[in-house]
């Protein structure tokens, strides 16, 4: 199917402003779709698969890597699913639309690619057990009966390619209330969990070079039908891995009158605690002009409950994903009370 037609369908599905704001206009009606419910017990491996009764869903992998010479790199692999209507169907009658994003980032380059597909015809999809997610020849596949613990990852663009192996050494983390993640004071929410503790090794192909890399990976799984309040314009999302072995997921949803924040602190042993709105203080410190927009690429994050006070800096300020739904996504470094690295995603910046 022609990609420009699929792109139009995505825009129609997610709202007229979404194409400009990168999934930031998800405060529109969810009529007819399932909505997240408190006290839902997530079940694995079933919930590694798709949830077609919900409007939007993603499988989101980021990794911070280094080459033999110590050069830092970031890698992204994302599969988005969106539904035109809540009733499922087969073949060309399927209302499911799929979009894949892949990127490689260094201090001097940000290379990305996009794939768009129609559901129901085998071009893209996800199976829960054994786990497999794909769009065209981009693949994220798991070992038999291993859930998300061991993954193989491949993707390519016109000027890059990567082949990675990911092995988890910690349990899954459920964000919010056992995976029920509140996104606004009005109660919008998603089902959200992560595997934040992959050891990664593999190969990047850049500039006609083969680069062996190792590092850490983080996989987010999230689905909803109306995750944002209508007055929220976008988000700033951080996944941080500290040299101490602890980790943190945190986000700020920007509202017209007030911001909404949430965080999950993950101990080195994998145990975790979710923290409520206001516990995480997120402050932009510096901006760069990126794709004609003023983008905050330097931040201060404070989490007093964990004695965290850090500055977060983009490896490459020009990590703009100029895709159907444009947004900023790239690796970051961490200095201050804790040191380490991670990833930052920002949507909704004009």
C-alpha positions, 0 to 999 in steps of 0.5 A: 500500500502506498505510504502517503495514503497510510500517512493520511490515514494515521493523521485522520485517526489520531486527530488533525493536530497530531501530525504536527505534534507527534502523538501529543494530541491524544486528548481526543475522544476515545468513544467506542474504544476500551479505556484503561481500568484500575486494578487490571492485572497485566498478564504475561506473555499475553500483554506483550502482544497487541491490544486492538480494542485500544486506540493506540499502542507502542513497543519502544526500544532505546539503547545507549551504546559505545564503540571500541574507541569509546564513541557514544551512540544511541539506537531507537526501534519503535513500532506503533499501532493505531486503530481507525475503529474499535472493531477488529477485522481480517485482511484489508478489512482490518482497521489497524495501522502500523508505523515503525521508526528506527534511528541511530544517533552519534555526537555528529549524526542523527539518521532515521527511517520510517515505515508505514503499513496496513494491518491484516495483510502480514506486512506488520504485526506482533505476536505474544509467544514466542514474541515477535514484532515486525514491520516489513523486514524490521524485526524485534524477535524473542527466544521461545518461551523467554518473553521479552528477556532475550531479543534480537533487533534489526532495522535499516535506513538508506544510510544506516543499519543495525543488528543487536542482541539484548539480554535482560538481567532484571524483572519487568517494571510496572509503572503507576499502580501495577501498570495503571499509569495516570497521565493527568489530574483529570484521570487519563491513563494508560497501561504501561510497563518496561523492561529497563535492564538489557545488556546490548551487543551487536553491530552498527553499519554507518558510513560504510563502516562496521562498528561493534557496540555494547551498552544498555537497552530499555523497552517501553510497552504502553497502550491506551485510547485517551492518554492525555487531557485535552489541554495537554500539548506534549510531553518530556519523557526520560529513561535514565540508567545510573552508574550506581545500578539504579534507574528512573523513568520520569515524564512531564506532561505539559498543560495549559494551566499546570504540568503533570509529572510522574516517576518510577524509581528502580533499585539495582536489584530491580525492585521499584516504586512509583512516585506521584505527581509533583515528586519529580521536578523537571526544569529546562535549562537550555534550548537549541534551535532544531528544525525551526523550533526552540527545543530544550536539550539541557535539563535539571531533574530533581527527585528529593525522595531519592536525593536525585539532583542531576543535569541531563544533556543531549548527546546531539541536540539535532536529534529530530525525528522528521517523520509523519509525526515529528518529535525529538528523540535522542541519547543523553548524559547525566551529571550531578548527584548521579551519573550515567546515561539514558534517553529523552523524548519530547513532543509537541514543540512548535 
